[in-house]
Amino acid sequence: GGEGLGSAASVAARLCVVLLQLGLLTLVPVVLAAVGQRWEGLKTASAVQRSLLRASTAFSLTHVYVTVVVPAGGRALLDALEATALRPDRAVDVAGEVLANLAAAVPPVAAYCMELVATKALVGLAWELSRAWPLLQWAAATRGGLRPGAPGAVFGFDQLEVGWVLPPLVMGFHMAALYAVVSPVILAYAAAYFGMAAAVLGHQARWAYRCERDGGAAWWGAAVGLAVWGLAGSDLLLAAYLALRGAYAQAAAVAPLVVVALRFKAYPARAYREPA
């Protein structure tokens, strides 16, 4: 009984951490949109959304890499510094042990990634389907004395904001692409998440949103480019992981794929967007 309660408490604590992180990530688009409007001086809503999409993607990539490096490498590096301070003559041996520990620590981090993807599916998509955020905006605006159509009022709740909708999908894709090379089981979680996202966002696009600014085709090039960045990051992580494991020939064989992915990024723009 005590062990069961302890396990339940541990799971609940981890879920609370993930939910808190998701809550903080929800505020990121708000901050980035304000930066685009006030600091970058963007004048149109479409320009703000494009800036938001690029900035959110950069943030998601940074977040994913930090999620890998900090938990996996922080402890190993700290232990190495302590060991080197105690025995400076074993610095070379300690460096080898750090690489081995770092390689062994990377795969378990995928468990956290799977929790985050599952929570995004069960909480984030439910939040989107319920339209809770527009309801909170409407309640705050009306409580403040604003009415639809009033100058300065923000009642465009039915407008499809691609810069808000795409970044969670991009982040999910990047996490799946990055961690799949070391923990393929995450692909099952990602497939379930994207299946649910297609159903929820498809419903919202048909019945809840309008799109009066840019059509979906206008964002196609950006979406492809963001996906290619995720693939390049996946190849880079795989090459680094193989090198840490001592598989130097395999790492050298995988490394050129990073360049191939980045070179491909320019192809859709040259072949499709520019002629159009």
C-alpha positions in Angstrom: 0.0 0.0 0.0 2.7 2.4 0.9 4.7 1.7 -2.2 1.6 2.2 -4.4 1.0 5.6 -2.8 4.6 6.5 -3.2 4.5 5.6 -6.9 1.2 7.5 -7.4 2.7 10.6 -5.7 5.8 10.4 -7.8 3.7 10.2 -11.0 1.5 13.1 -9.8 4.6 15.2 -9.0 6.1 14.6 -12.4 2.8 15.4 -14.1 2.6 18.6 -12.1 6.0 19.6 -13.3 5.0 19.0 -16.9 1.7 20.9 -16.5 3.6 23.8 -15.0 6.0 23.8 -17.9 3.1 23.6 -20.4 1.5 26.6 -18.7 4.7 28.6 -19.0 5.1 27.6 -22.6 1.6 28.9 -23.2 2.8 32.4 -22.2 5.7 32.3 -24.7 3.5 33.2 -27.8 2.0 36.1 -25.9 5.5 37.5 -25.1 6.8 36.9 -28.6 3.8 38.5 -30.3 4.3 41.6 -28.1 8.0 41.6 -29.1 7.1 41.5 -32.7 4.6 44.4 -32.4 6.5 46.7 -30.1 10.2 45.9 -30.6 10.4 44.7 -34.2 7.8 47.3 -35.2 5.7 45.0 -37.4 2.6 46.7 -38.8 0.3 43.9 -40.1 -1.2 40.9 -38.3 0.2 38.5 -40.8 3.7 39.8 -40.3 3.3 39.4 -36.5 2.1 35.8 -37.0 5.1 35.0 -39.2 7.5 36.5 -36.7 5.7 34.6 -33.9 6.0 31.3 -35.9 9.7 31.7 -36.5 10.5 32.8 -32.9 8.4 30.0 -31.4 10.1 27.5 -33.5 13.6 28.7 -32.5 12.4 28.6 -28.9 11.1 25.0 -29.3 14.4 23.8 -30.8 16.3 25.5 -28.0 14.0 24.0 -25.4 14.3 20.5 -26.8 18.1 20.6 -27.0 18.4 22.0 -23.5 16.0 19.3 -22.3 18.6 16.8 -23.7 21.8 18.4 -22.6 21.0 19.7 -19.1 19.5 16.6 -17.5 21.8 14.2 -19.3 25.1 16.1 -19.2 24.8 18.3 -16.1 25.3 15.6 -13.6 28.1 13.9 -15.6 30.0 17.2 -16.0 29.6 18.0 -12.3 30.9 14.6 -11.3 33.8 15.0 -13.7 34.8 18.4 -12.2 34.7 17.0 -8.7 36.8 13.9 -9.7 39.3 16.1 -11.6 39.7 18.4 -8.6 40.4 15.5 -6.3 42.7 13.6 -8.8 44.1 16.0 -11.5 46.4 13.1 -12.8 43.2 11.2 -13.9 41.8 14.0 -16.0 42.0 12.0 -19.3 40.3 9.0 -17.7 37.6 11.1 -16.2 36.9 12.7 -19.6 36.3 9.3 -21.1 34.0 8.3 -18.2 32.0 11.6 -18.8 31.4 10.7 -22.4 30.3 7.2 -21.4 28.0 8.5 -18.7 26.6 11.1 -21.1 25.8 8.5 -23.7 24.1 6.3 -21.2 22.0 9.2 -19.8 20.5 10.4 -23.1 17.9 7.6 -23.8 16.1 7.9 -20.4 15.4 11.5 -21.1 12.9 10.3 -23.7 10.6 9.3 -20.9 10.2 13.0 -20.0 9.6 13.8 -23.6 6.9 11.2 -23.9 5.2 12.6 -20.8 5.3 16.1 -22.4 3.8 14.8 -25.7 1.1 12.9 -23.9 0.2 15.9 -21.7 0.1 18.1 -24.8 -2.4 15.7 -26.4 -4.6 15.2 -23.3 -4.5 18.7 -21.9 -3.4 21.1 -24.7 -5.8 19.7 -27.4 -8.6 19.5 -24.8 -8.0 23.2 -24.0 -8.1 24.0 -27.7 -11.3 22.1 -28.3 -13.0 23.7 -25.4 -12.1 27.2 -26.6 -11.3 28.1 -23.0 -8.7 30.8 -23.9 -11.1 32.8 -26.0 -13.7 32.5 -23.3 -11.2 33.9 -20.7 -10.4 36.8 -23.1 -14.1 37.5 -23.7 -14.8 37.5 -19.9 -11.8 39.8 -19.2 -12.8 42.2 -22.0 -16.5 42.4 -21.0 -15.6 42.7 -17.3 -13.4 45.7 -18.3 -16.4 47.4 -20.0 -15.4 46.6 -23.6 -18.0 45.4 -26.2 -17.6 43.8 -29.6 -16.8 46.5 -32.1 -15.5 49.0 -29.6 -12.2 50.7 -30.5 -9.3 48.8 -29.1 -11.4 45.8 -28.2 -9.9 42.4 -28.9 -12.9 40.2 -29.9 -11.3 38.5 -32.9 -11.7 35.1 -31.3 -12.7 33.3 -34.5 -9.6 34.4 -36.5 -7.2 31.5 -37.2 -3.8 32.6 -35.9 -1.4 30.3 -37.6 1.5 31.7 -35.5 -0.3 30.3 -32.4 -1.6 27.0 -33.8 1.5 25.7 -35.6 4.2 26.1 -32.9 2.9 23.3 -30.6 2.8 21.0 -33.6 6.3 22.0 -34.7 7.5 21.4 -31.2 5.9 18.0 -31.1 7.5 17.1 -34.4 10.9 18.3 -33.3 10.8 16.3 -30.1 9.7 13.2 -31.9 12.4 13.6 -34.6 15.1 14.3 -32.1 14.4 11.5 -29.6 13.3 8.9 -32.1 17.0 8.2 -33.0 17.7 7.1 -29.4 14.3 6.0 -28.2 12.0 5.0 -31.2 9.1 4.2 -28.9 8.3 8.0 -28.8 7.1 7.6 -32.4 4.0 5.9 -31.1 3.2 8.8 -28.8 3.9 11.3 -31.5 1.6 9.4 -34.0 -1.2 9.4 -31.4 -0.7 13.1 -30.7 -0.7 14.1 -34.4 -3.8 12.0 -35.1 -5.7 13.7 -32.2 -4.4 17.1 -33.3 -5.6 16.5 -36.9 -9.1 15.7 -35.6 -9.3 18.6 -33.2 -7.7 21.3 -35.4 -9.6 20.1 -38.4 -12.8 20.5 -36.5 -11.8 23.9 -35.3 -10.8 25.0 -38.8 -14.1 24.0 -40.2 -16.4 25.2 -37.5 -14.6 27.6 -35.0 -12.2 29.6 -37.0 -12.1 32.0 -40.0 -9.0 32.8 -42.0 -9.1 36.3 -43.5 -5.4 37.1 -43.5 -3.3 34.4 -45.2 -4.5 31.1 -46.6 -2.9 27.8 -45.6 -0.8 27.8 -48.8 1.0 31.0 -47.7 2.4 29.1 -44.7 3.3 25.9 -46.5 6.9 27.0 -47.2 7.4 28.0 -43.6 6.0 24.7 -42.3 8.2 22.6 -44.6 11.3 24.7 -43.6 10.5 24.1 -39.9 10.1 20.4 -40.4 13.5 20.2 -42.2 15.1 22.0 -39.3 13.8 19.3 -37.1 15.2 16.6 -39.3 18.6 18.2 -39.4 18.6 18.4 -35.6 17.7 14.7 -35.5 20.6 13.8 -37.7 22.9 16.0 -35.7 21.8 14.3 -32.4 22.2 10.8 -33.9 25.7 11.6 -35.1 26.7 13.0 -31.7 25.1 10.0 -29.9 27.0 7.5 -32.1 30.2 9.3 -31.5 29.6 9.3 -27.7 29.0 5.5 -28.0 32.3 5.1 -29.8 30.8 4.3 -33.2 32.9 6.8 -35.1 32.5 5.3 -38.5 28.7 5.3 -38.2 28.8 8.9 -36.9 30.9 10.0 -39.8 28.4 8.3 -42.2 25.4 10.1 -40.6 27.0 13.5 -40.3 26.5 14.5 -44.0 22.8 14.0 -43.6 22.7 17.3 -41.7 24.1 19.1 -44.7 21.7 17.2 -47.0 18.7 18.2 -44.9 19.7 21.9 -44.8 20.4 21.9 -48.5 17.0 20.4 -49.2 15.4 23.3 -47.2 16.1 25.6 -50.1 14.7 23.3 -52.7 10.9 23.7 -52.0 11.2 27.5 -52.1 13.1 27.4 -55.4 10.9 24.7 -57.0 7.5 25.8 -55.8 7.2 29.1 -54.0 9.3 31.3 -56.3 7.6 30.1 -59.5 4.2 30.7 -57.9 
